[in-house]
Amino acid sequence: MLVLLPPSEGKAASGRGAPLKPESLSLPGLAGARAAVLDELVGLCAADQEKAREVLGLSEGLRGEIAKNVELRTAGTRPAGEIYTGVLYDALDLASLDAAAKRRAGTSLLVFSGLWGAVRVGDRIPSYRCSMGVKLPGLGALGAYWRDPMARVMPEAAGDGLVLDLRSSAYTAAWKPKGELAERTASVRVLHSQLVDGVEKRSVVSHFNKATKGRMVRDLLVSGARPKGPAELVETLRGLGYVVEAEAPVRAGRPWSLDVVVTEIH
């Protein structure tokens, strides 16, 4: 099982470990594309702070993120699973997993990134600021830039198993599974169900959506479950206590769509 995650906008501080070693990152087929984004991002932030702030979509209060980008090649690193913070990662709580679940996380979780394309949670990276929605002056929109490199490496990364796609829309732009691979991919939406004047109303709540996805991934890792495809995933999640409504694709070469329905927000 391969689980695709979005990164977090906010990130922990860079660690005290050795500086970035690009050759050590997973998915080595992305090395050239990563180097190009890194070069332009560092150059932009070093040359013109105001332009960099505009390009990165940062408020005045986040100006310090620009200086962080300038130091990307020399800053200390930490495992990506420690760098990424926020609601989903708080709920996932990688640090508290037992040894077996941590091993499963290391091989099954893939975090998409505007700067790196995608990394595994054990890859050592510095803290940075560069979302997939950024449009760099030279390389252009990163969502489009990453499509060709990701299309080359993702089939091998996915192997022949289930792909659980929990990315947000900005990150799905960088890679969409096709053909047979799409047929064993399942995307998940979290819906909050509540009764209003006796009528059920469902809504998507961003914060809770992320928290539920984090808990769901954690539960899968802890259980040791290895669903082979979307239909088996549905049964696995139901066995873990989730209310899941599944929609199989009506045409070949399309992913499954799963709705996880919750009644309490926490």
Secondary structure, 3 states (H helix, E strand, C coil): CEEEECCCCCECCCCCCCCCCHHHCCCHHHHHHHHHHHHHHHHHHHHCHHHHHHHHCCCHHHCHHHHHHHCCCCCCCEEHHHHECCHHHHHHCHHHCCHHHHHHHHHHEEEEECCCEEEECCCEECCCCCCCCCEECCCEEHHHHCHHHHHHHHHHHHCCCCEEECCCHHHHCCCCCCHHHHHCEEEEEEEEEEEECCEEEEECCHHHHHHHHHHHHHHHHHHCCCCCCHHHHHHHHHHCCCEEEEECCCCCCCCEEEEEEECCCC
